[in-house]
Amino acid sequence: MIKPSRNALCPCGSGKKYKKCHGKPVADGVVVSTRQSYSLIPATRPKSTQAPRSCGSCSLCCDGWVKTRVLGHEIDLGKPCPFSSGRHCTIHEKRPDDPCRAFFCGWTEPKSDLPDWLQPSQSGIIVLSGRATWSGRPVDVLVSAGKDPDEKVLGWFHAYSVKQIRPFIYQCNEQWYAFGPEAFQRVVLERVAKGRTLFR
């Protein structure tokens, strides 16, 4: 999937140019430290008869890319969970409910729409699917975990966002960007400019 050119009509059907609609970056000139935390509306794991995908050897959620706290230990950028071997959780059977068992990567979700190649260990991106909402719509958050989203990742999410009417935010060079309606982009820009958490 190729990202539309800036001057092409936006694929959402608004009649506006892509650069003035869904392709408008909202964090222009506003550099935000990747250490900035954001809180998301908590969600319970959707009920499904289908088993979640196996993490396999991927342990990026434990390796200091997602800010959390495990058994009194702060997990943050460059500060991985002390119970991670770098390939798996060393206390997996005894891991706490909060946040470990309650956390779920969007890629592992039962019936996830994310393709196999978006597994965090392959793409370098952790997708937090629908853990935040805006105007009643789920918002996906793409957390850089070793590398920023590339054209393949962003192209897939642009098309998915337009088709599902589902905005998303992502990090690139320590800046936050938003893809979605102009009103959504304004909300993200205001929060980033004020140093506020992106969603509560």
MARZA-150948 format. One line per 2 residues: number of its first residue (from 1); their letters; for each residue x, y, z of N, C-alpha, C, O. Coordinates in steps of 0.05 Angstrom, whole numbers, always signed. Last residue first. Layout:
NUM = a = X,Y,Z,X,Y,Z,X,Y,Z,X,Y,Z | ...
This chain:
200 = rf = -140,+205,+563,-146,+196,+589,-172,+180,+588,-181,+171,+609 | -85,+217,+517,-113,+209,+523,-116,+201,+551,-97,+190,+563
198 = lt = -36,+244,+522,-51,+245,+497,-80,+237,+501,-98,+248,+488 | -19,+289,+574,-22,+261,+564,-40,+262,+540,-58,+279,+538
196 = rg = +12,+351,+553,-8,+335,+567,-8,+307,+557,+2,+301,+535 | +42,+391,+529,+56,+370,+545,+37,+352,+561,+45,+340,+581
194 = ka = +18,+425,+496,+16,+431,+524,+30,+411,+542,+30,+413,+567 | +27,+401,+447,+38,+427,+452,+38,+435,+481,+56,+449,+491
192 = vr = -3,+353,+454,+26,+352,+451,+39,+379,+458,+58,+380,+472 | -55,+375,+456,-45,+360,+479,-14,+358,+478,-1,+361,+498
190 = el = -60,+399,+406,-63,+415,+430,-50,+401,+454,-36,+413,+470 | -53,+355,+371,-34,+377,+370,-35,+393,+396,-15,+400,+407
188 = vv = -98,+324,+385,-72,+313,+390,-51,+336,+390,-34,+337,+408 | -139,+359,+368,-138,+350,+396,-110,+340,+403,-99,+347,+424
186 = rq = -127,+364,+313,-126,+387,+330,-123,+380,+360,-108,+392,+374 | -138,+311,+296,-111,+321,+294,-107,+346,+312,-86,+349,+324
184 = fa = -193,+310,+304,-176,+292,+319,-148,+302,+319,-134,+302,+340 | -209,+348,+266,-215,+353,+294,-198,+335,+312,-189,+344,+333
182 = ep = -192,+323,+218,-179,+348,+227,-184,+353,+257,-166,+362,+271 | -189,+251,+224,-203,+276,+218,-188,+300,+230,-173,+297,+249
180 = gf = -123,+221,+218,-151,+220,+223,-164,+247,+216,-151,+264,+204 | -64,+213,+248,-77,+208,+223,-106,+204,+229,-114,+186,+244
178 = ay = -11,+249,+280,-38,+237,+281,-48,+234,+252,-42,+249,+234 | +52,+243,+314,+36,+251,+291,+9,+237,+293,+6,+217,+307
176 = wq = +103,+264,+358,+77,+250,+355,+63,+261,+330,+63,+285,+326 | +174,+254,+353,+150,+271,+351,+126,+253,+349,+127,+230,+339
174 = en = +218,+221,+351,+210,+232,+377,+188,+252,+375,+184,+268,+394 | +217,+202,+297,+238,+221,+306,+229,+236,+332,+233,+260,+334
172 = cq = +151,+188,+307,+171,+189,+287,+191,+210,+295,+184,+233,+298 | +94,+153,+331,+118,+168,+337,+137,+167,+313,+139,+146,+299
170 = yi = +23,+161,+320,+48,+147,+318,+71,+165,+324,+69,+190,+323 | -47,+147,+322,-24,+165,+328,+1,+148,+327,+1,+124,+332
168 = fp = -108,+141,+284,-85,+130,+298,-64,+152,+303,-64,+172,+289 | -179,+129,+274,-155,+145,+274,-132,+132,+289,-136,+114,+306
166 = ri = -220,+96,+234,-206,+91,+259,-180,+106,+260,-160,+98,+248 | -251,+76,+191,-256,+102,+204,-246,+101,+232,-260,+104,+252
164 = qk = -234,+33,+162,-247,+27,+187,-257,+53,+202,-270,+51,+222 | -210,+59,+117,-230,+38,+113,-247,+34,+139,-271,+31,+137
162 = vs = -173,+93,+141,-194,+104,+124,-217,+84,+121,-240,+91,+123 | -141,+56,+169,-154,+78,+183,-178,+89,+167,-199,+94,+178
160 = ya = -120,+24,+128,-137,+12,+149,-154,+33,+163,-177,+29,+169 | -88,+62,+101,-111,+49,+87,-130,+37,+107,-155,+39,+103
158 = hf = -52,+75,+142,-68,+96,+129,-93,+83,+116,-115,+93,+120 | -29,+25,+154,-46,+38,+174,-63,+61,+162,-86,+65,+170
156 = wg = +1,+16,+107,-20,-3,+116,-39,+10,+135,-64,+7,+132 | +35,+61,+108,+16,+57,+85,-6,+38,+93,-29,+42,+86
154 = lv = +64,+52,+155,+46,+75,+153,+26,+72,+130,+3,+80,+133 | +92,+4,+140,+74,+5,+164,+54,+28,+161,+30,+23,+165
152 = ke = +119,+22,+94,+102,-1,+92,+82,-1,+116,+58,-5,+112 | +150,+65,+112,+128,+70,+92,+109,+47,+91,+85,+51,+88
150 = dp = +158,+52,+184,+168,+58,+157,+144,+62,+138,+121,+61,+147 | +160,+76,+251,+144,+64,+229,+155,+72,+202,+160,+95,+197
148 = dk = +226,+72,+280,+201,+86,+274,+186,+72,+252,+198,+56,+237 | +251,+20,+324,+252,+36,+300,+225,+50,+295,+205,+40,+305
146 = ga = +246,+6,+377,+270,-1,+363,+273,+14,+337,+296,+19,+328 | +188,+17,+377,+202,-2,+395,+227,-11,+380,+228,-35,+372
144 = sv = +139,+65,+377,+165,+58,+366,+180,+40,+386,+184,+49,+409 | +72,+50,+378,+95,+57,+395,+120,+47,+382,+123,+23,+376
142 = lv = +14,+72,+355,+38,+58,+345,+62,+67,+361,+71,+90,+357 | -51,+65,+375,-26,+79,+382,-3,+61,+372,+0,+38,+381
140 = dv = -117,+76,+352,-94,+58,+354,-69,+75,+359,-66,+97,+348 | -178,+89,+381,-154,+101,+370,-131,+81,+374,-127,+71,+396
138 = pr = -248,+80,+369,-223,+70,+379,-199,+84,+366,-201,+90,+342 | -295,+133,+381,-281,+115,+362,-255,+105,+374,-242,+120,+389
136 = gs = -317,+171,+414,-330,+144,+413,-317,+125,+394,-326,+102,+391 | -281,+213,+410,-308,+216,+399,-322,+189,+395,-336,+185,+375
134 = wt = -231,+168,+419,-236,+196,+413,-263,+197,+399,-268,+184,+379 | -196,+123,+463,-219,+130,+446,-219,+160,+442,-209,+175,+458
132 = ar = -148,+70,+470,-156,+98,+474,-180,+103,+456,-184,+88,+436 | -141,+19,+455,-140,+24,+484,-146,+53,+490,-149,+60,+514
130 = gs = -139,+4,+401,-164,+12,+412,-164,+15,+443,-185,+14,+455 | -79,-29,+406,-104,-27,+391,-128,-19,+407,-135,-33,+426
128 = lv = -18,-12,+402,-37,-13,+424,-64,-8,+411,-71,+15,+404 | +35,-43,+372,+9,-30,+367,-9,-34,+391,-15,-57,+399
126 = ii = +102,-31,+368,+82,-43,+385,+56,-28,+380,+55,-4,+383 | +150,-43,+318,+127,-26,+327,+109,-42,+345,+101,-65,+338
124 = gs = +185,-75,+292,+196,-54,+310,+175,-35,+321,+182,-14,+332 | +169,-117,+260,+164,-89,+250,+178,-68,+267,+182,-45,+257
122 = qs = +185,-163,+288,+192,-160,+259,+190,-131,+250,+207,-121,+235 | +167,-157,+340,+195,-165,+336,+204,-162,+307,+228,-160,+301
120 = pq = +111,-144,+331,+131,-124,+341,+160,-132,+336,+176,-115,+329 | +82,-163,+270,+91,-172,+297,+113,-153,+306,+131,-147,+291
118 = lw = +69,-150,+219,+69,-128,+239,+74,-138,+267,+71,-123,+286 | +67,-195,+188,+92,-179,+187,+92,-156,+207,+113,-143,+210
116 = dp = +14,-213,+194,+36,-227,+208,+61,-209,+210,+75,-209,+230 | -31,-156,+200,-18,-178,+186,+6,-189,+202,+16,-176,+220
114 = ld = -86,-143,+243,-58,-137,+237,-45,-161,+223,-47,-183,+232 | -136,-155,+260,-133,-149,+232,-104,-145,+224,-98,-144,+200
112 = sk = -146,-209,+307,-133,-184,+300,-132,-180,+270,-127,-200,+255 | -171,-252,+330,-184,-239,+307,-172,-212,+300,-185,-195,+288
110 = pe = -140,-238,+392,-155,-257,+376,-170,-241,+354,-181,-220,+359 | -79,-200,+391,-108,-201,+396,-121,-224,+379,-114,-227,+356
108 = tw = -26,-191,+380,-33,-217,+391,-63,-221,+394,-72,-244,+399 | -24,-138,+363,-18,-159,+344,-27,-186,+354,-34,-203,+338
106 = gc = -35,-107,+408,-55,-109,+387,-50,-131,+367,-68,-142,+356 | -20,-137,+470,-9,-125,+446,-30,-128,+424,-42,-149,+422
104 = ff = -46,-127,+533,-46,-143,+509,-38,-126,+485,-49,-105,+480 | -45,-131,+603,-35,-118,+579,-38,-137,+555,-33,-161,+558
102 = ar = -61,-164,+644,-81,-146,+633,-72,-133,+607,-88,-126,+590 | -14,-190,+658,-36,-206,+646,-57,-189,+633,-71,-197,+614
100 = cp = +16,-142,+674,+25,-163,+655,+3,-178,+642,+1,-180,+617 | +9,-103,+711,-2,-98,+684,+1,-122,+666,-10,-122,+644
98 = dd = -36,-146,+740,-34,-118,+731,-4,-110,+733,+7,-110,+755 | -25,-199,+751,-47,-193,+734,-44,-165,+722,-48,-160,+698
96 = pr = +46,-219,+749,+22,-207,+761,+0,-201,+741,+5,-198,+717 | +72,-285,+734,+70,-256,+728,+44,-244,+740,+24,-258,+740
94 = ke = +82,-338,+738,+75,-324,+763,+72,-294,+759,+69,-279,+778 | +95,-354,+687,+73,-368,+701,+64,-354,+726,+41,-357,+734
92 = hi = +138,-317,+676,+113,-317,+660,+90,-331,+675,+68,-320,+675 | +186,-298,+693,+166,-304,+713,+138,-308,+700,+118,-302,+713
90 = tc = +216,-284,+649,+227,-305,+667,+208,-313,+689,+213,-333,+703 | +193,-275,+584,+189,-268,+612,+199,-290,+630,+191,-313,+626
88 = hr = +243,-271,+531,+218,-281,+543,+217,-272,+572,+236,-262,+583 | +285,-244,+513,+271,-261,+494,+245,-272,+505,+227,-280,+490
86 = gs = +301,-214,+553,+307,-203,+527,+295,-220,+505,+295,-212,+482 | +284,-234,+600,+310,-244,+591,+319,-230,+565,+342,-234,+556
84 = sf = +252,-195,+648,+254,-202,+620,+282,-211,+614,+302,-199,+622 | +250,-174,+698,+242,-202,+695,+242,-212,+666,+233,-234,+660
82 = pc = +260,-121,+697,+282,-138,+706,+276,-168,+704,+293,-185,+707 | +240,-88,+638,+231,-103,+661,+254,-121,+670,+266,-134,+654
80 = pk = +285,-34,+617,+267,-57,+613,+260,-70,+640,+271,-65,+661 | +295,+25,+604,+294,+12,+630,+275,-12,+628,+252,-10,+637
78 = gl = +290,+52,+556,+317,+45,+565,+318,+32,+592,+340,+26,+602 | +230,+79,+578,+249,+78,+556,+277,+73,+567,+287,+88,+584
76 = di = +208,+36,+632,+207,+60,+616,+228,+58,+595,+243,+38,+593 | +183,+10,+691,+191,+3,+664,+188,+28,+646,+166,+40,+646
74 = eh = +197,+5,+759,+188,+23,+737,+200,+13,+711,+224,+9,+708 | +176,-45,+802,+197,-37,+784,+186,-19,+762,+167,-27,+749
72 = gl = +133,-66,+831,+149,-45,+843,+172,-34,+826,+185,-15,+834 | +113,-103,+793,+122,-112,+820,+141,-91,+832,+162,-99,+843
70 = vr = +120,-58,+743,+117,-87,+748,+129,-94,+775,+153,-91,+779 | +93,-7,+706,+106,-13,+732,+100,-43,+737,+76,-51,+737
68 = tk = +107,+28,+644,+89,+14,+662,+105,+9,+688,+127,+19,+692 | +114,+47,+577,+117,+55,+605,+97,+41,+623,+73,+42,+617
66 = vw = +146,+8,+529,+119,+16,+539,+122,+23,+569,+132,+6,+585 | +199,-5,+523,+186,+12,+503,+159,+22,+511,+150,+43,+501
64 = gd = +224,-42,+555,+229,-14,+560,+218,+4,+539,+226,+28,+537 | +211,-96,+545,+239,-87,+542,+243,-57,+542,+262,-47,+532
62 = cc = +162,-117,+544,+175,-118,+569,+203,-104,+569,+216,-101,+589 | +146,-114,+492,+130,-100,+511,+143,-99,+538,+136,-82,+555
60 = ls = +183,-148,+466,+187,-119,+465,+170,-103,+485,+179,-82,+495 | +189,-201,+460,+185,-192,+487,+188,-161,+488,+195,-150,+509
58 = cs = +182,-256,+417,+179,-227,+420,+174,-220,+449,+155,-231,+461 | +182,-310,+408,+206,-299,+421,+204,-268,+424,+224,-256,+433
56 = gc = +113,-316,+415,+137,-329,+406,+161,-318,+422,+160,-317,+446 | +63,-299,+426,+84,-278,+425,+109,-290,+413,+125,-276,+401
54 = sr = +9,-326,+390,+31,-330,+408,+52,-309,+404,+58,-301,+382 | -55,-297,+385,-30,-305,+373,-9,-308,+394,-10,-295,+414
52 = pa = -110,-323,+426,-92,-302,+416,-68,-313,+402,-60,-336,+406 | -162,-367,+401,-139,-362,+419,-122,-339,+408,-121,-334,+384
50 = qt = -231,-353,+395,-205,-357,+382,-182,-350,+401,-184,-331,+416 | -273,-337,+422,-268,-366,+423,-241,-372,+410,-230,-394,+414
48 = sk = -267,-278,+460,-266,-291,+434,-261,-321,+439,-247,-328,+458 | -275,-215,+488,-281,-243,+491,-281,-256,+463,-293,-245,+444
46 = pr = -222,-168,+492,-247,-176,+480,-250,-206,+483,-231,-221,+481 | -196,-147,+554,-191,-163,+530,-217,-172,+518,-234,-183,+533
44 = ta = -218,-81,+572,-215,-109,+578,-210,-124,+552,-219,-116,+531 | -183,-20,+576,-202,-37,+563,-197,-65,+571,-175,-73,+576
42 = pi = -172,+46,+599,-168,+18,+601,-190,+2,+587,-213,+11,+586 | -149,+98,+559,-173,+88,+572,-170,+57,+574,-167,+44,+554
40 = ls = -81,+113,+573,-102,+104,+555,-126,+95,+571,-123,+85,+593 | -33,+163,+581,-50,+143,+593,-73,+137,+574,-82,+155,+559
38 = ys = +35,+172,+566,+7,+178,+559,-10,+156,+572,-1,+133,+573 | +97,+204,+578,+78,+183,+582,+51,+191,+572,+45,+215,+569
36 = qr = +156,+218,+545,+130,+229,+553,+111,+205,+556,+109,+188,+538 | +202,+198,+525,+196,+191,+552,+169,+201,+562,+159,+194,+583
34 = ts = +209,+219,+476,+196,+193,+477,+191,+183,+505,+177,+164,+509 | +192,+288,+477,+210,+266,+486,+195,+240,+485,+171,+238,+492
32 = vv = +172,+322,+421,+163,+310,+446,+181,+288,+453,+186,+270,+437 | +173,+380,+385,+188,+355,+391,+180,+346,+419,+181,+362,+438
30 = vg = +139,+410,+339,+136,+405,+368,+149,+378,+374,+138,+357,+369 | +143,+415,+284,+158,+433,+301,+155,+429,+331,+168,+443,+346
28 = da = +83,+382,+276,+103,+398,+263,+117,+417,+282,+103,+434,+293 | +45,+347,+293,+66,+354,+312,+88,+370,+299,+110,+371,+311
26 = vp = +9,+331,+255,+0,+351,+275,+22,+360,+294,+19,+379,+308 | +8,+325,+185,+22,+319,+211,+14,+340,+231,+13,+364,+225
24 = kg = -45,+305,+145,-33,+329,+158,-19,+321,+184,-32,+312,+202 | -72,+266,+119,-43,+265,+118,-29,+288,+132,-5,+291,+129
22 = hc = -127,+276,+122,-116,+254,+138,-86,+254,+138,-74,+242,+156 | -118,+340,+100,-139,+323,+113,-125,+302,+130,-111,+308,+149
20 = kk = -81,+366,+72,-99,+383,+88,-119,+366,+103,-135,+378,+118 | -56,+327,+42,-40,+342,+61,-56,+359,+79,-47,+367,+101
18 = yk = -99,+309,+8,-89,+292,+29,-73,+307,+51,-76,+302,+74 | -148,+359,-4,-123,+347,-10,-113,+331,+14,-119,+338,+37
16 = kg = -218,+340,+2,-195,+357,+8,-170,+343,-1,-169,+319,-5 | -258,+305,-4,-255,+324,-25,-232,+343,-21,-225,+359,-38
14 = sg = -266,+263,+31,-273,+290,+40,-273,+311,+18,-285,+332,+21 | -249,+211,+21,-273,+221,+7,-282,+248,+15,-303,+257,+7
12 = cp = -204,+188,+41,-227,+186,+58,-253,+197,+45,-275,+193,+55 | -160,+198,+8,-176,+173,+3,-201,+171,+21,-217,+153,+16
10 = cl = -154,+264,-14,-152,+246,+9,-170,+222,+3,-193,+225,-6 | -123,+278,-76,-147,+279,-60,-145,+258,-38,-135,+236,-42
8 = an = -53,+297,-74,-75,+281,-84,-99,+284,-66,-97,+293,-43 | -11,+323,-51,-30,+340,-66,-53,+324,-78,-71,+335,-91
6 = rs = +19,+283,-27,+8,+305,-10,-13,+321,-25,-32,+330,-12 | +0,+217,-50,+18,+241,-51,+4,+264,-36,-21,+264,-34
4 = pk = -15,+162,-5,-22,+181,-26,-3,+205,-26,+9,+212,-6 | +28,+107,+6,+16,+131,+17,+9,+150,-5,+25,+154,-23
2 = im = +14,+43,-19,+30,+67,-21,+15,+91,-9,-9,+94,-14 | +17,-23,+0,+0,+0,+0,+18,+25,+0,+36,+27,+17
